[in-house]
């Protein structure tokens, strides 16, 4: 049996509705048995600073997913860490948030990264 790809997901805690949707998707993917996936809320930090636990988990996993819909500073830090750690990257962007795609395109540090929305695939 082939080992599952291990993936870490970074996302902002607000708005709560988006965080809850991402957490539900993580649970569904985990239940599907195709990927070993976890988000930052499942980390047990036990008194440690959470950024240290997040970075350690990113190092342990082969793939990194990040919701860049709101360009959250913490998520962007974790994305930069994953890029520097040479992880496979999968960015999530909600095109239903009116300004999200425009804000992403204006964010100059990620100009070489291509995004594809669900509507483009249909």
Phi and psi in degrees as a GROMACS rama.xvg file:
@    title "Ramachandran Plot"
@    xaxis  label "Phi"
@    yaxis  label "Psi"
@TYPE xy
-77.7827  138.712  UNK-2
-67.7369  144.351  UNK-3
-72.042  144.654  UNK-4
-67.4944  132.329  UNK-5
-97.081  127.872  UNK-6
-131.287  139.456  UNK-7
-112.288  138.807  UNK-8
-116.75  126.057  UNK-9
-108.155  134.368  UNK-10
-158.303  156.843  UNK-11
-77.4908  153.271  UNK-12
-80.008  -12.8233  UNK-13
-134.37  147.206  UNK-14
-71.3681  146.52  UNK-15
-56.0168  -34.3559  UNK-16
-63.6353  -40.1334  UNK-17
-69.8435  -42.8719  UNK-18
-59.9743  -43.2814  UNK-19
-64.3584  -39.0137  UNK-20
-64.0657  -41.8593  UNK-21
-66.8153  -42.8916  UNK-22
-61.7817  -38.934  UNK-23
-65.0965  -42.8205  UNK-24
-62.2496  -39.9453  UNK-25
-59.7817  -46.0205  UNK-26
-62.2655  -41.5374  UNK-27
-65.933  -41.1727  UNK-28
-65.1532  -42.3293  UNK-29
-61.646  -43.7406  UNK-30
-65.383  -26.7358  UNK-31
-70.8004  -16.3762  UNK-32
71.0858  17.5903  UNK-33
-97.5913  -26.9391  UNK-34
-141.801  142.785  UNK-35
-90.9048  98.7869  UNK-36
-123.246  143.1  UNK-37
-150.722  151.733  UNK-38
-104.796  172.073  UNK-39
-64.7338  -25.0427  UNK-40
-68.6669  -19.4677  UNK-41
-84.2513  -4.5986  UNK-42
-72.0628  138.168  UNK-43
-99.982  106.79  UNK-44
-93.1588  -24.4763  UNK-45
45.2156  50.799  UNK-46
90.9435  -13.5168  UNK-47
-79.0602  157.432  UNK-48
-66.7152  133.1  UNK-49
-63.6699  -31.6861  UNK-50
-62.2709  -34.6911  UNK-51
-65.0869  -41.2064  UNK-52
-67.7886  -38.868  UNK-53
-64.4291  -47.4158  UNK-54
-61.7178  -39.8967  UNK-55
-63.5535  -40.1916  UNK-56
-69.1782  -38.9786  UNK-57
-60.73  -41.7707  UNK-58
-60.882  -37.5742  UNK-59
-73.9742  -19.9099  UNK-60
-106.061  155.059  UNK-61
-84.9544  -25.4503  UNK-62
-128.965  148.677  UNK-63
-131.349  126.758  UNK-64
-113.631  144.725  UNK-65
-144.599  136.037  UNK-66
-85.8026  112.071  UNK-67
-105.153  19.1194  UNK-68
-57.6119  -42.2847  UNK-69
-105.812  2.5189  UNK-70
50.1163  47.0845  UNK-71
-61.1109  130.632  UNK-72
-56.8111  -39.0712  UNK-73
-66.2126  -43.6146  UNK-74
-63.7498  -39.9794  UNK-75
-65.6452  -37.5241  UNK-76
-60.7985  -46.9163  UNK-77
-65.0396  -36.6178  UNK-78
-62.6389  -45.7434  UNK-79
-60.515  -40.3971  UNK-80
-63.2235  -42.6494  UNK-81
-65.2337  -39.9344  UNK-82
-63.2888  -46.0585  UNK-83
-63.6967  -28.158  UNK-84
-86.599  3.90768  UNK-85
60.2451  42.8413  UNK-86
-88.8133  153.852  UNK-87
-68.4979  137.826  UNK-88
-119.494  137.865  UNK-89
-134.622  114.233  UNK-90
-95.7942  139.501  UNK-91
-107.994  135.052  UNK-92
-143.572  123.522  UNK-93
-85.1747  105.78  UNK-94
-71.563  -10.6606  UNK-95
-76.4073  -15.3052  UNK-96
-84.7386  112.022  UNK-97
-47.9534  -47.0024  UNK-98
-90.6712  -7.12262  UNK-99
-60.1518  -47.3449  UNK-100
-67.2727  -41.9331  UNK-101
-62.4034  -45.7166  UNK-102
-61.3885  -41.3296  UNK-103
-62.8938  -44.3697  UNK-104
-65.5788  -30.8722  UNK-105
-79.0713  -18.9292  UNK-106
-72.5065  101.903  UNK-107
-65.1341  -23.7386  UNK-108
-71.4257  -18.3753  UNK-109
-114.952  27.917  UNK-110
-67.7099  -20.2865  UNK-111
-91.2236  0.0060589  UNK-112
-96.5735  130.357  UNK-113
-93.616  140.544  UNK-114
-116.879  153.479  UNK-115
-136.301  127.006  UNK-116
-95.7077  164.099  UNK-117
-58.7992  -39.639  UNK-118
-60.822  -32.9329  UNK-119
-69.4079  -24.5878  UNK-120
-83.591  -21.5231  UNK-121
